[in-house]
Amino acid sequence: MTSIPDRLFFPAQRMAGVATLALLVGGCAAPSAEHEAGPGAYTLSDLNEQLVMATAWMQSSAEYRALSHQAFNVARDQLDEALARHGNDDRPLAVVVDADETVIDNTAFEAYLVDHDAAYNSELWHQWMAAREAKALPGAVEFLDYAVSQGVDVYYITNRDADALEATRDNMAALGFPQLEGEHLMLRTDSSDKQARRDRVLADHEVALYMGDNLADFSSVYDSDVPAERRARVAEQSEQFGRRFVMLPNPTYGDWEGAIYGGDWGASPAEKSAARKAVLRSWQPDASATP
């Protein structure tokens, strides 16, 4: 999937063969995935049913809001500790945050996909960004305002395409996010790897903490299509989480999903569903046991 936000950037070559739904301008409905696939086939509509619970949880549950507040409370505590250690001669402190599903909420876009039997495509995502309708995650604006009030610089590093800069800035400004000018808001240009942009911040700042919903928001070391490798790298850096790295929950999309497919985003809906179920660890009752 090309031109995808932080949440879901995949190199274009991985997307060869992915069936996308052509949107008809002017409010016409997208063609039915079931109609395109033929009767009896496992369709995109079927696959999108698996997105319903995750989207419903993020949009309706108090638990999701609690986890968001918890993440920003942890971030504030860690920032306060960094401020206490910071000396007058040290480089300025900064906080680096992802945008999509870290400080802004795009779940209405996911709900659209479910409602319209649609798949992500660049044109549709750009329409969503241009609509400027993303919402702030609970606690995000308050935390970043606090950071700025303490003299800490905020940098937003997102894999939204650079041509969405104006729409993204407008959307976030309307929500009250601070420090959106210049390089404080860094969108993707030539690479989805965020390390070069992180390095620009590190050149003249000490980064107190990073926040994201995807492991690649923290380090390029997590760039792997093998789930076991990703888990192993988390174990190696376990002491960083809740301290220098603060995660936000996002069960709707991310590199974790691509890893389930081995990086093959061109898989059919049926193949994707099978791959998802294949990673489940299932309990098997003892057949000889008496109920």
KATAZI-V504873 format. One record per residue. N is the residue number from 1. RES is the residue in three letters. PHI is phi in whole degrees, -180 to 180 (999 if undefined). PSI is psi as a letter, one per 40 degrees, with the letter a starting at -180 (* if undefined). Layout:
N RES PHI PSI
N RES PHI PSI
//
This chain:
1 MET 999 h
2 THR -93 i
3 SER 56 f
4 ILE -106 i
5 PRO -67 a
6 ASP -45 d
7 ARG -49 d
8 LEU -156 f
9 PHE -91 h
10 PHE -132 h
11 PRO -55 i
12 ALA -58 d
13 GLN -64 d
14 ARG -72 e
15 MET -97 e
16 ALA -58 h
17 GLY 94 e
18 VAL -71 h
19 ALA -79 h
20 THR -112 i
21 LEU -93 h
22 ALA -74 h
23 LEU -88 h
24 LEU -95 h
25 VAL -65 i
26 GLY 101 e
27 GLY 93 e
28 CYS -70 i
29 ALA -74 i
30 ALA -71 i
31 PRO -63 i
32 SER -72 h
33 ALA -64 d
34 GLU -67 d
35 HIS -65 d
36 GLU -66 d
37 ALA -82 d
38 GLY 95 i
39 PRO -64 h
40 GLY 87 e
41 ALA -79 i
42 TYR -79 h
43 THR -107 i
44 LEU -60 d
45 SER -59 d
46 ASP -62 d
47 LEU -63 d
48 ASN -66 d
49 GLU -61 d
50 GLN -72 e
51 LEU -85 e
52 VAL -63 d
53 MET -63 d
54 ALA -63 d
55 THR -68 d
56 ALA -61 d
57 TRP -63 d
58 MET -67 d
59 GLN -86 d
60 SER -117 e
61 SER -83 i
62 ALA -69 d
63 GLU -62 d
64 TYR -63 d
65 ARG -65 d
66 ALA -63 d
67 LEU -66 d
68 SER -65 d
69 HIS -59 d
70 GLN -60 d
71 ALA -60 d
72 PHE -76 d
73 ASN -68 d
74 VAL -61 d
75 ALA -61 d
76 ARG -64 d
77 ASP -60 d
78 GLN -69 d
79 LEU -66 d
80 ASP -60 d
81 GLU -65 d
82 ALA -65 d
83 LEU -64 d
84 ALA -66 d
85 ARG -83 e
86 HIS -75 h
87 GLY -100 i
88 ASN -62 d
89 ASP -93 e
90 ASP -77 i
91 ARG -65 i
92 PRO -59 i
93 LEU -82 i
94 ALA -140 i
95 VAL -119 h
96 VAL -112 h
97 VAL -128 i
98 ASP -73 i
99 ALA -104 c
100 ASP -65 h
101 GLU 63 e
102 THR -118 d
103 VAL -122 e
104 ILE -125 i
105 ASP -109 h
106 ASN -111 f
107 THR -66 e
108 ALA -63 d
109 PHE -68 d
110 GLU -62 d
111 ALA -63 d
112 TYR -61 d
113 LEU -59 d
114 VAL -65 d
115 ASP -64 d
116 HIS -114 e
117 ASP 49 f
118 ALA -112 i
119 ALA -114 i
120 TYR -56 h
121 ASN -148 i
122 SER -61 d
123 GLU -62 d
124 LEU -66 d
125 TRP -63 d
126 HIS -66 d
127 GLN -62 d
128 TRP -63 d
129 MET -62 d
130 ALA -65 d
131 ALA -70 e
132 ARG 57 f
133 GLU -114 e
134 ALA -63 i
135 LYS -109 i
136 ALA -80 i
137 LEU -72 i
138 PRO -57 h
139 GLY 91 e
140 ALA -69 d
141 VAL -63 d
142 GLU -62 d
143 PHE -65 d
144 LEU -69 d
145 ASP -61 d
146 TYR -63 d
147 ALA -58 d
148 VAL -63 d
149 SER -64 d
150 GLN -95 e
151 GLY 83 e
152 VAL -95 h
153 ASP -83 i
154 VAL -111 h
155 TYR -126 h
156 TYR -103 h
157 ILE -115 h
158 THR -128 i
159 ASN -94 f
160 ARG -63 i
161 ASP -63 i
162 ALA -59 d
163 ASP -73 e
164 ALA -99 e
165 LEU -58 d
166 GLU -62 d
167 ALA -64 d
168 THR -66 d
169 ARG -63 d
170 ASP -60 d
171 ASN -60 d
172 MET -72 d
173 ALA -65 d
174 ALA -64 d
175 LEU -86 e
176 GLY 96 e
177 PHE -70 i
178 PRO -88 i
179 GLN 50 g
180 LEU -104 e
181 GLU -84 i
182 GLY 52 b
183 GLU -77 e
184 HIS -68 d
185 LEU -118 h
186 MET -109 h
187 LEU -94 i
188 ARG -74 h
189 THR -115 c
190 ASP -103 e
191 SER -150 i
192 SER -82 e
193 ASP -70 h
194 LYS -85 e
195 GLN -62 d
196 ALA -61 d
197 ARG -73 d
198 ARG -62 d
199 ASP -64 d
200 ARG -64 d
201 VAL -71 d
202 LEU -67 e
203 ALA -61 d
204 ASP -137 e
205 HIS -136 i
206 GLU -99 h
207 VAL -84 h
208 ALA -72 d
209 LEU -164 i
210 TYR -115 i
211 MET -129 h
212 GLY -167 i
213 ASP -109 e
214 ASN -133 h
215 LEU -60 d
216 ALA -67 e
217 ASP -71 e
218 PHE -105 d
219 SER -162 i
220 SER -71 e
221 VAL -64 e
222 TYR -88 e
223 ASP -76 g
224 SER -150 i
225 ASP -99 e
226 VAL -113 h
227 PRO -52 d
228 ALA -65 d
229 GLU -66 d
230 ARG -64 d
231 ARG -66 d
232 ALA -64 d
233 ARG -70 d
234 VAL -64 d
235 ALA -61 d
236 GLU -65 d
237 GLN -113 f
238 SER -58 d
239 GLU -70 e
240 GLN -81 d
241 PHE -79 h
242 GLY 83 e
243 ARG -122 c
244 ARG -98 d
245 PHE -111 h
246 VAL -122 h
247 MET -94 i
248 LEU -108 i
249 PRO -75 h
250 ASN -152 g
251 PRO -88 e
252 THR -89 d
253 TYR -168 i
254 GLY 144 i
255 ASP -62 d
256 TRP -60 d
257 GLU -70 d
258 GLY -59 d
259 ALA -65 d
260 ILE -61 d
261 TYR -88 e
262 GLY 64 f
263 GLY 84 e
264 ASP -91 g
265 TRP -75 e
266 GLY -84 e
267 ALA -61 i
268 SER -73 i
269 PRO -54 d
270 ALA -65 d
271 GLU -67 d
272 LYS -66 d
273 SER -62 d
274 ALA -64 d
275 ALA -65 d
276 ARG -62 d
277 LYS -72 d
278 ALA -68 d
279 VAL -88 e
280 LEU -71 h
281 ARG -99 h
282 SER -104 i
283 TRP -75 h
284 GLN -120 h
285 PRO -67 i
286 ASP -72 h
287 ALA -63 d
288 SER -87 e
289 ALA -74 i
290 THR -85 h
291 PRO -60 *
//
